[in-house]
Each structure stands twice: as structure tokens, then as C-alpha cells.
Amino acid sequence: MKGIKRKIFLSYILVIAVILILFWLTQVVFLRKIYINSKVNELKALASYIAKNIDQQEKLYDATERWGARLVIVDERGEIILNNRMRGGGMGYGMGAGAGMPLPLLYQYKPGVYYYNGTDLKMEHLAVVQNYTHDSSRGRIILSIPMSSIDDNVKIFKSLFWWIGALSVLFSFALSWAFSRRFIVPIDKLKEAAGEISRGNFKVKVSDDLKDEFKDLALSIEDMASDLDRADKLKKDFIANMTHDLKTPLGLIRGYAEMLLDFYGDEKEQRDKYLNTIISESQRMSALIDSILSLSKLQSGYVKLDISEFNLYDLVEEVLRAFEVELNKKDIKVILNGLDVRVQGDRELLKRVFINTIDNSLKNMDAGGCLSIFTYIKGDAVEVNIKDTGRGIPSDKIDGIFDRYYKLDKLGTGLGLAIVSEILKLHKSQYGIESQEGIGTTFYFAIKLAKPAV
């Protein structure tokens, strides 16, 4: 037995040990006291019954006989009215000469509980003295029982308790072992599943064999494995795409550089063409590396927002100027509405949000399309909508659109919208995407409004 199984087993044993110690204390310290208190209450109840039926001697004899109690009733002068041990002419214990205090003398004491040694065999007795009033007469009821009967019953209870305790220990050990195994089996299964995941098996299924919280944990592990499986596939696709995307410009750069080395003559136009290709491919490779670094930096948690207030229209105009050539080339109509508002946020990062989303829209629009950017005021924020008339996104692929390396086609790196998502998370912004295949896509996100000037 090792590890958590041993700890669970020992925990059960510890709890059982505490229970048994309390059990033992009950026997040694409290049991006799509890039993005596119980007998005192019984004698008091019997005394109350006698007080109500004091003129019916047969009832009193029968009641005290059933209880095994000694009864003496004395009047207010101390004379004995009734002594149940005198029934049938016998003297009864406690009335003869010898050591100890005769029971009737207890009438001199105040009502209460007393211990005394009777004259018969010098046995200790428990007595209850209680006043009574019947019609015009008054007196005291004295009830007693030998302590030996109490001690005998206590011994019987203790003997039973020891047997019960011994059986409880054996049963508890067996139960502790069974429960520790019951808890460790699902843990072993979860451990095995985690091991399979660590070895790259993301198809592991373990929830079918488990119940309760273990089943919930197993389902969480399976969800995690599914996410890891998807991330692993995306990573492999990314590496494959990245290898291609990096090798292509590097190959072109190398090829054109070698051609320049071999190029002789004064053909400036051809030389400029080669140089422009080298510059263009270098820029594409630089942009790709920049996207990777930007996403890594955003996901690292070390980016601090540089919050400022600015006009949203000015920012959008600045971004659209960067796309002016492509917009004109594809004859894209741009509609702006409701952008003349002041907002607050990290201007450079939010600029990247607009660049990536607009770039994504343009890549998916054919010539003659329409790009609309408009806003809605919602409480203390403005919701920005960027709507295009592009090809749209299939409904079965829209859920992973913000995942890193996720690509709908071979264009791009699959990092643009992942970067957008991380930036908006930093701004604690609500964002999302709606799309209909063949109709277009709307990307929306919220930016906090600037605080009004005081």
C-alpha cells in the first residue's frame, strides 16, 4: 500500500481510532454516571406515581416490586405508614440492627438523592427522598435500590461494549480497506488516462467507467485531451504551413540574389524587378515573424496596456489609408457610420485589431464588394461592427475562428484573428463573429467610451 491509498486508509483508521477512544471514555468515565442518573430519574418518576396513588397500597406494592425498589412512606411525625418490605410480615433489608443507616431515618433529610449503607450485608444503596401531600396529610416518600444492581448492569453493558468495540475495529479495518480501494480505483484510472495523454494519445476515454465527481473530473480531462488534440493538429498544420511560408520567400530571395550575382550589363529595369521581389518577400517573411512574436508576447501576460483617449474615426481613417491601394484595386466600397466618438484603450493595439480584421475581410471579398464599419452605443461602451460582403464562413468552422494557427484556406498564417482575440481579452472587451456562407461576415467588439470632460 502506498501513496494516496495509504493516506486514505490511515485517515479512515484515524477517524475510527478517535471514535473508539470516545467509546472507551464513555465506558470508563461516563457510563456509570449516566446509568445512575437514569435510575435517579426513574425513582423520581416512581415517587411521583406513588404520591398520586398513596392510598392504594396494592398498586404501590406492585409498582415497587416491578422496579425492584425499596419503599418507605413516613408521615410528618416520622412514623412509618408503609414499608413494602414488611408486606407479608417480613422485616426487609435496612430495618434491622447492625451497621449502616436504617432507610426510614432518611425522612429527616431534605428531599433529594442520597447514598447510604444498608444494614443488610452493608451494601451501598441509592435513595430518593420526596415530599408528598395527600388530602390533609403530609409526609415523605423514600425509595431506594441497591447499588449492586446498578453496578451489575453497568458491567454487562461494559462487556457488551467491549465486544461491540472489538467487532467494530475489525469491521472498520475491512471498511477502511474497501473504501480506500473504492477511491483509489478511479484515481488509478484517471492517472492512467493522464499518462496516455502525456504520451500523445488524445483519444483516451475514461468517463464511461466512473461516477459522481470522478466522472466530472474524467469529462474535464477528456475535454482537455480533445483541446490538446486540436491544438496539436493546428500546431502540426502551422509548422507545415510556416515551413512552406518561410521557405517560399527565402527561396525567392536566394534565387533572385543569385540571379543578381550572375547578372551583367546595364539592364536597370530587370535588376529593379529582382530587387523589388527580394524586398517584397523579405517584408512578407518579416510580417510573418512579427505576427508570431506578437501573439507569443500577448499570450505571455507581460503586455501592459497604454491607455489613452482618442477619436475612433481618426483611427479608422488611418488604418484605411494603409489599405487604399488594395481597396482601389478590388474596387471595394467603404461605408463609415457613427465613428465620430471618443474612446479609451491602447491605441496601437486597437489599431492592430482594425488592421487584422479589415485585412481578413479584404482577403475574403471579391472585386466590387462592400466593407461597412459602423457603431452602436451600449452603456459605457461603443460596439464596433466590421461587416463585409465576402464568401462567409461555414457554420461548422466558425467556432475555431479565433484559435491560433486556424486557417480556412491556405492563405495567411492563421494568426491574425488569434492576435485580435488576445488584444480584446486584454481590454476585457466583449467580441464575436457572425457569418453566413455566400453572404458575408460581421466581426464586432466593444471599446470603452472616453470619460466626459468635467
Secondary structure as GFF3:
##gff-version 3
##sequence-region A 1 454
A	DSSP	alpha_helix	3	25	.	.	.	ID=ss1
A	DSSP	pi_helix	26	30	.	.	.	ID=ss2
A	DSSP	alpha_helix	31	52	.	.	.	ID=ss3
A	DSSP	alpha_helix	57	67	.	.	.	ID=ss4
A	DSSP	beta_strand	70	75	.	.	.	ID=ss5
A	DSSP	beta_strand	80	83	.	.	.	ID=ss6
A	DSSP	three_ten_helix	84	89	.	.	.	ID=ss7
A	DSSP	three_ten_helix	103	108	.	.	.	ID=ss8
A	DSSP	beta_strand	112	117	.	.	.	ID=ss9
A	DSSP	beta_strand	124	134	.	.	.	ID=ss10
A	DSSP	beta_strand	137	146	.	.	.	ID=ss11
A	DSSP	alpha_helix	147	198	.	.	.	ID=ss12
A	DSSP	three_ten_helix	207	209	.	.	.	ID=ss13
A	DSSP	alpha_helix	212	262	.	.	.	ID=ss14
A	DSSP	alpha_helix	268	300	.	.	.	ID=ss15
A	DSSP	beta_strand	307	311	.	.	.	ID=ss16
A	DSSP	alpha_helix	312	322	.	.	.	ID=ss17
A	DSSP	alpha_helix	324	329	.	.	.	ID=ss18
A	DSSP	beta_strand	333	337	.	.	.	ID=ss19
A	DSSP	beta_strand	342	346	.	.	.	ID=ss20
A	DSSP	alpha_helix	347	363	.	.	.	ID=ss21
A	DSSP	beta_strand	370	378	.	.	.	ID=ss22
A	DSSP	beta_strand	381	388	.	.	.	ID=ss23
A	DSSP	three_ten_helix	398	400	.	.	.	ID=ss24
A	DSSP	alpha_helix	416	426	.	.	.	ID=ss25
A	DSSP	beta_strand	431	436	.	.	.	ID=ss26
A	DSSP	beta_strand	440	449	.	.	.	ID=ss27
###
